[in-house]
């Protein structure tokens, strides 16, 4: 079995790589530090078929006040968190075999509000919506796609001062390994277009979208 992981050099990416290798996968590691830019559509054209693709690369903006947000912060967050997923899924839909799976690392910030980084919340809501919306198209070719929605994790992505603030407010931080377990749970599920919540002290949990009222 073959797999790829984007953002593989980060804490969560590294944990996903280790989890998949422990489960017997031959894993290709993709990361900006090793020369792969998820925001570059041309880079994706050189990616071949795998049985499992974990689109994990993601960034924060570092800006909690919208008035102080710079164009560079905004474009980088949208580029990595949204474009990187869309370009990846587009390419993988063209090359992956029937029976393969795509797992996208979203966030609880894709299901609830996140005043600490509104643009990060915007991008993760977009990712969850994209996964749910594109799933039927991929299913027609026998490809599943899932979203994993972890809370804040104790990794380098989360700035030290932010970790301290979260802990002071009573938030527990996830380990990267717990997020990797959530990825594995989403992979082992028979469903598609799902969102799997990962929270400290809990087993990975399928999120139940309640839907909206129909017209009268």
C-alpha positions in Angstrom: 0.0 0.0 0.0 1.3 3.5 -0.9 0.5 6.9 0.7 1.6 10.5 0.5 1.5 13.1 3.3 1.7 16.9 2.7 3.1 19.0 5.5 5.1 15.9 6.4 7.9 17.8 8.2 5.6 19.3 10.8 4.5 17.8 14.0 1.1 16.4 12.9 2.5 15.5 9.5 5.4 13.5 11.1 3.0 11.7 13.3 0.8 10.8 10.4 3.8 9.5 8.5 4.9 7.4 11.4 1.3 6.0 11.9 1.0 5.0 8.3 4.4 3.4 8.2 3.5 1.4 11.3 0.4 0.2 9.5 2.5 -1.0 6.6 2.3 1.9 4.1 5.1 3.0 1.9 4.9 6.8 2.5 6.0 9.6 0.3 6.7 12.8 2.3 5.9 16.1 0.7 6.8 19.4 2.4 7.9 22.9 1.6 11.2 22.4 3.4 12.0 19.5 1.0 10.9 21.5 -2.1 7.2 20.7 -2.5 4.8 23.7 -2.5 1.2 22.7 -2.2 0.1 26.1 -3.6 1.8 25.4 -6.9 -0.5 23.6 -9.3 2.4 22.6 -11.6 4.0 20.8 -8.7 0.9 18.6 -8.3 1.1 17.5 -11.9 4.2 15.5 -11.0 2.4 13.5 -8.3 1.4 10.0 -9.2 -1.1 7.5 -7.9 -1.2 6.4 -4.3 -3.7 4.3 -2.3 -4.0 6.9 0.5 -3.3 10.7 0.3 -3.2 12.8 3.5 -3.5 16.5 2.6 -2.2 17.9 5.8 -0.3 21.1 5.1 -1.7 24.1 6.9 -0.8 27.5 8.3 -2.1 30.1 10.7 -2.2 33.7 9.8 -0.8 35.0 13.1 -3.4 37.8 13.1 -6.4 37.8 15.4 -7.6 41.3 14.4 -9.0 41.6 10.9 -8.1 45.3 10.6 -4.4 44.3 11.1 -4.4 41.4 8.6 -1.9 41.9 5.8 -2.5 40.9 2.2 0.5 38.5 2.5 -1.0 36.8 5.6 -4.3 36.4 3.9 -3.0 35.1 0.6 -0.6 32.6 2.3 -3.4 31.1 4.5 -5.8 30.7 1.6 -3.0 29.4 -0.7 -1.8 26.7 1.7 -5.1 25.8 3.4 -7.5 26.0 0.5 -5.6 26.0 -2.8 -3.3 23.3 -1.6 -6.3 21.0 -0.9 -8.2 21.8 -4.1 -5.1 21.4 -6.4 -4.3 18.2 -4.6 -7.8 16.7 -4.9 -8.0 17.7 -8.5 -4.8 15.9 -9.4 -5.5 12.9 -7.2 -9.0 12.5 -8.8 -7.2 12.1 -12.1 -4.6 9.5 -11.0 -5.8 7.6 -8.0 -7.3 4.1 -8.4 -10.7 2.8 -7.4 -10.8 2.0 -3.7 -8.3 4.8 -2.7 -8.9 7.4 -0.1 -8.1 11.1 0.5 -7.9 12.4 4.1 -7.8 16.2 4.5 -6.7 17.8 7.8 -9.2 20.4 8.5 -9.8 21.7 12.1 -12.5 22.2 14.7 -12.1 25.8 13.4 -14.0 24.4 10.3 -17.0 23.6 12.4 -17.1 26.4 15.0 -16.0 30.0 15.2 -12.4 30.9 16.0 -12.0 34.6 17.1 -8.3 34.0 17.6 -7.7 33.7 13.8 -10.8 34.4 11.7 -9.0 33.8 8.4 -7.8 30.4 9.6 -11.5 29.7 10.4 -12.5 30.8 7.0 -10.1 28.5 5.3 -11.0 25.5 7.4 -14.7 26.0 6.9 -14.0 26.1 3.2 -12.1 22.8 3.5 -14.9 21.0 5.3 -17.4 22.4 2.8 -15.3 21.3 -0.1 -14.8 17.8 1.2 -18.6 17.3 1.8 -19.4 18.8 -1.6 -16.8 17.0 -3.8 -17.4 13.6 -2.1 -20.2 12.5 -4.5 -18.1 13.2 -7.6 -15.2 11.2 -6.2 -17.5 8.4 -5.1 -18.6 7.9 -8.7 -15.0 6.8 -9.4 -14.7 4.8 -6.3 -12.6 7.3 -4.3 -13.5 8.3 -0.8 -12.6 11.7 0.8 -12.8 12.5 4.5 -12.0 15.5 6.7 -10.3 15.3 10.1 -11.2 18.2 12.5 -8.8 18.3 15.5 -8.7 20.9 18.2 -5.5 22.8 19.0 -2.5 20.5 19.0 0.8 20.9 20.8 2.9 21.4 17.7 5.2 24.1 16.3 2.3 25.5 14.3 0.7 26.8 17.5 2.9 29.7 18.8 4.1 29.3 22.4 2.3 32.4 23.7 -0.9 31.1 22.1 -0.4 27.7 23.8 0.0 29.5 27.1 -3.1 31.5 26.5 -5.1 28.4 25.6 -4.0 26.6 28.7 -4.8 29.6 30.9 -8.3 29.5 29.5 -8.6 25.8 30.3 -8.1 24.3 26.8 -6.2 21.0 26.7 -3.9 20.5 23.8 -3.9 17.4 21.6 -0.8 15.4 20.9 0.2 15.1 17.2 -0.2 11.3 17.7 -3.8 11.7 18.7 -4.5 13.6 15.4 -2.8 10.8 13.5 -5.1 8.4 15.2 -8.0 10.5 14.0 -6.7 10.3 10.4 -6.6 6.5 10.8 -10.1 6.4 12.1 -11.4 8.4 9.2 -9.5 6.1 6.8 -10.9 3.0 8.4 -14.5 4.3 8.3 -16.5 3.1 5.3 -18.0 6.5 4.8 -17.1 9.5 2.6 -17.6 13.2 2.9 -17.5 12.9 6.6 -15.9 15.1 9.3 -14.1 13.4 12.2 -13.6 15.3 15.4 -10.4 14.8 17.5 -10.5 16.1 21.0 -8.2 15.4 24.0 -9.4 12.4 26.1 -11.9 11.2 23.5 -11.8 8.6 20.8 -12.1 10.1 17.3 -15.8 10.9 16.8 -17.9 11.2 13.6 -19.5 14.7 13.5 -23.2 14.7 12.9 -24.3 17.5 10.6 -27.8 18.4 11.7 -28.8 19.8 8.3 -31.1 22.8 7.7 -34.9 23.1 7.6 -36.5 22.5 4.2 -38.9 25.0 2.5 -42.5 25.2 3.6 
